[in-house]
């Protein structure tokens, strides 16, 4: 099923700040990986995050990380972050998982 891609305001601003080349790479990766298979985990691209309730997933696009949540028919892009700032963003903006597993985001 085709999912609607929704950019949160912060993600939209971050997307516009990327270089034209990076915007193209991110746009292509979101269309290829998130439009039809946003929960299909892969070794190199999509990762289900553990230890946090939100965001649920991370898409890797070269040195850019796209953090997102998935509903039945939509993918909400929460953040588009350079790799160097991704962990700091998760620590500040991520919603911790209170299930008591004690696992990191692994």
N, C-alpha and C positions, 0 to 999 in steps of 0.2 A: 504494500500500500504506500502511496506517495504521501510523505509528511510535509506539512507546511513548516518553513523555517522562519522563526520569529527572533529578531535581534532585540535584546534589551537595550535601553538607551545608552548605557555605558559601553556595551559591545559595539553598537553602531558608531559611537564616537571613536573608539579604538580602531575600528575597521577603516574609518576615513583617514586616520593618522598614518596608516601603513603606506609604504611606497606602492606605486602602481603595480610593480612586479609581485609584491607580497599580497596585495589585494586580489590579484588574479589567481595566485596559488591558493589562497584561503577560499575564495569563491568557488574555484574548481573542486577543491577537496570537500567543501560543505555539500555541493551538489552531488558529487560522486559517492560520498560516504554517509552523509546524514539524511539526504532526501528519501532514500529507499531502505537503508539498513542502519539506522542510528544506534541500535543496540547490539549489532554484530561485532563482537570484540575481536580484534586482530593483534598479532604480536607487535606490529610496528605502528599502527595508526590509531586505533580506538582502544581505550582502556576504561574499564569499569572501576570507578574510584571506591576504595574501601576506607572506612573510618570517618566518612562524611556522608550526610544525608543529601546535601546539596552542595555543589553540583554532583550529578550522578556519573557523568562521563567526561572524558578528555579526548579530543582529537589532536593528533600531532601533525603539524604541517611545517616541515623543516624546523626553523627556530621559533615558530609561533605555536602556542597552545590555545585551543578553543575549548572552553568549558561549557557544558550544556546539560540540560535536563530533557527528559522525554515524557510526553503524555501519549494518549492513544493515537492522536492524529497530528501532533505538532512536536517540533523540536525547538526549545527555547535556548537560544545562544545567550549565555550569561556574561561571558567575558572572552576577549581575544587578547592574549597576553604574550609578551616575549618570554622565551624559555627561562631567562635569567630571573624574571620576576614572578614566575608561576607559583612557586612554593610559598612565597610571601603573600601572594594574593589568596591562595587557598587558606593559609593560616588566618588571614584577616576576614575574608568574606565567606569562606566555607562554613556550612552548618554542621557541627560535629555530630557523629552518630552516637547516640546514647544507649546503644544496645549492649554495651559492656564487653564487647569483644576485645577491646584494647589493641586492635590492629591499626597499623599506619595506613597511609593511602596506597601503598604498595603497588 
